[in-house]
Amino acid sequence: MQAKENGSLYCIVKGVGVALITALVGILVFAFVAKTASLGSGVIKAVSQFLKILSVFMGCLTAVKGGKGLLKGIFVGALFTVLIYLIFSLVGGQALFSLNFFIDLVFGIIIGAISGIITVK
């Protein structure tokens, strides 16, 4: 079964890919800045949340072509959150399904829904 280039599944996968790339680039840039400057934990948490929002928004901007912004945004936000959490859990050795994961998942779904609504054309 081949995904159509304008199909919803293809758009969602492409959006999640863009979101992951945006997050990883943002994290690398911020890690460099954090390494050279002395930043408090409050700044690190705020920038982390901003990067999540930006990443999901960029993913939705890619995914919502052709309508269905709310639905595609929810899926982009949820899948991005699960994948980025899995990546950092494996790298950092954290528990996979903690309360923080479910809070982040709800946050990702909400941001995805809002971003999907905003970015639909």
C-alpha positions in Angstrom: 0.0 0.0 0.0 1.5 3.2 -1.1 0.8 6.5 0.7 -0.6 9.3 -1.6 1.5 12.4 -1.4 -1.5 14.4 -0.3 -3.0 11.7 1.9 -3.6 12.5 5.6 -1.3 9.8 6.8 1.6 11.0 4.6 1.0 14.6 5.7 1.0 13.6 9.4 4.2 11.6 9.1 5.9 14.4 7.2 4.7 16.9 9.9 6.0 14.7 12.7 9.4 14.4 10.8 9.6 18.2 10.5 8.7 18.6 14.2 11.4 16.2 15.2 14.0 17.9 13.1 13.0 21.3 14.4 13.2 20.0 18.0 16.6 18.3 17.5 18.1 21.4 15.8 16.7 23.7 18.5 18.0 21.4 21.3 21.5 21.3 19.7 21.6 25.1 19.4 20.3 25.6 22.9 22.8 23.1 24.3 25.6 25.1 22.8 24.2 28.3 24.3 23.6 26.7 27.7 27.2 25.3 27.6 28.7 28.7 27.1 26.4 30.7 29.4 25.3 30.0 33.0 21.6 29.5 32.8 19.2 28.8 35.6 16.8 25.8 35.6 13.8 28.1 35.1 15.3 29.4 31.8 16.1 25.8 30.7 12.5 24.7 31.4 11.0 27.7 29.6 13.2 27.2 26.5 12.3 23.5 26.5 8.6 24.3 26.5 9.1 26.9 23.8 11.0 24.4 21.6 8.2 21.9 22.0 5.6 24.5 21.0 7.7 25.7 18.0 8.4 22.1 16.9 4.7 21.1 16.9 3.7 24.3 15.2 6.3 23.8 12.4 5.1 20.2 12.1 1.5 21.3 11.8 2.4 24.0 9.3 3.7 21.1 7.1 0.9 18.6 7.9 -2.3 20.5 7.6 -2.3 21.1 3.8 -5.6 20.1 2.4 -7.7 20.8 5.5 -8.5 18.8 8.6 -6.2 21.1 10.7 -7.6 20.1 14.1 -7.4 16.4 13.5 -4.0 16.4 11.9 -2.7 18.8 14.5 -3.8 16.5 17.3 -2.0 13.6 15.6 1.2 15.6 15.0 1.3 16.8 18.6 0.6 13.4 20.0 3.0 11.4 17.8 5.8 14.1 18.2 5.4 14.0 22.0 5.6 10.2 22.1 8.6 10.0 19.8 10.6 12.8 21.4 9.9 11.3 24.8 11.0 7.9 23.7 14.2 9.3 22.2 15.1 11.2 25.4 14.0 8.4 27.7 16.3 6.0 25.9 19.2 8.5 25.8 18.7 9.6 29.4 17.6 6.3 30.9 14.4 7.7 32.3 11.2 5.8 33.0 9.1 5.6 29.9 5.6 6.1 31.2 5.6 8.5 34.2 3.2 11.2 35.2 5.4 13.7 33.3 4.9 11.7 30.1 1.1 12.0 30.3 1.3 15.7 31.2 3.6 16.2 28.2 1.2 14.1 26.0 -1.8 16.2 26.9 0.3 19.4 26.4 1.4 18.1 22.9 -2.2 17.3 21.9 -3.5 20.7 23.0 -0.6 22.5 21.2 -1.1 20.3 18.2 -4.8 21.1 18.1 -4.3 24.8 18.4 -1.5 24.8 15.9 -3.5 22.8 13.5 -6.4 25.2 13.7 -4.1 28.2 13.2 -2.1 26.8 10.3 -4.9 25.3 8.2 -5.2 27.1 4.9 
